[in-house]
Amino acid sequence: MSEKVIADFVARFSLGSFDDPEPVRGRIVLSPKRLVLAMADDKQTVPLSAIFDVTVGHVPGEMEEFFQDTISVAYEDDGTKRVAVIEAGSEEVGRFKTILFKAILNGTRAKIKHPARIGGRVTDESFETAKLRIKPGVVRFGGSGGTTEVHLANVTYFQREEREVGSVVAIRHSHQGQTVTSEFGIETTRKLNLLGRYLRLEYSELAKSVEDVSASEEELEALVAIYSGAGSGDLAGMLGFDSSRVTMLLNDLHDKGLVDEGEKGLSLTAQGQLLVSDRIETVNT
């Protein structure tokens, strides 16, 4: 492979033959143009333009008994739909999933309307041309009007809809303390479907990570204040607590993985943002 390699690891995989689904061991090599699954005496090359779906954890029924942590890549090969199932450790699967989606989607031409709605009010914004970039937990659109970022931890709802520009994804999310809806379309239906898959996978992982996290009313108030820009020195006055109580509160939130204290000060983790999004959505409905 002459082009740049962006992922290269050894794993077990099956190339989607239901007649012989038992996996083999080989190398998984990814470039910006193609995915190569190399065995000892053969290889399968999959152009990224042929990939139409990517799933994590779901394995075709005929292969279930052979795999555990997996990523499945559905693609077309000479008019035939095939599925390559790759098994690796859960962290490796997670990293490869993000790299693969970035390779397929980054730089894609898009049209975005932001915000299309503020609460329930329709705005007069129009669709603008932009380019899509993704990173873990974030979808970013850059265009002449600036950059719009959607943090998936702030998302409360998304679905596919039809607009004058064609099929779009409408995402309702919290933005600067408000509930807004952004709409965006992608240059091809295949890539729009893949972006929808990426959103579902990333959002489900975030939601799962906070399923067992409980937060008191005081903790939720503190999270909302931090989301609104409050630093640790502001919380006592905003919440009506003394400084020692705020310190205990922040320690508890940190232990639960909901806040971070970095070089830029106090901030919410993705899990903390998801809890705040749920809170804002409840207040605004």
Phi, psi and omega in degrees: 000120186276331183282171183300135176267126181250352173204139181203111180207166180259135182202171171268145178204160173235144183264020170086018175271110181290341177288330180218073188279353184297131186288159174240167179256137180190194182258141173251117182236128182238133173238176178295350183244335188206159174247128180242127175249107189254126174258181183299320186234013182198170175206156175241124178255126181242109174299139180299333178291347179267350182279128180239356175199149177222126179231157178240127175089339180268127180237136176308144188308323182292346185247357188306320186290347186261347191232158173237262178283118189222159165230129182251131182243114179266133184211165176257135180228104182054045177083358179254133178277128181230163178228124172260123180253122184246131179248132176205182176296157185300320179292321179293320177299316180298316180295315182295323178303312181295316180297319181294314178297320179297318180298322182282319193258330185300135180087359180293137176289140183216166171235132184228140172243113184217123349275144174281328175220148168241111191063236178261003184269127177284132179269174177260018178295150176246167178288134178240150179284139181208174173241140185270138169220143178234154169211168185308118176082001185222137170244127186236135177239120179248130180210188182296334180274005181114191183247133175246126178245136173245114176273121187295339176293341180265000184277135177244348183191140169207149177201164178273136180221166179254133179228180181295338179270000182113204180288136178226163168256124176261125182239124173263128184208162176274136183215115180053044176082000179243157171267118181234161174241127175249146179234137177213144177243154182243158190298332179227154177298322179301314181287328176297319177296319179292322176296319176300320178296316179300315180300315181296317181295312181296317182293319181295324177294318178296314181298320180296326183291341180249006182303320185261009180266125177249145180225135178286171178299320178297318180295320178296320178298320179294320179296318179296320179296317179295319177301325181278001175110003181289139172266175182299329180285345182268340193292324182302312180292321183290324184263347181077027179252159171279167188297325181293322178293321178296318179300315178297319181297314180294323177298318178296317179295323178293317180297330179276358179075029184256341178224156175230150174240103182245196181298330181267010178100201185282136179211162178272143168283173178301322179293321177294321178297322181295319177295320179294320178301316178298320181295313181297318180298321179296318181293322187274358180253000000 
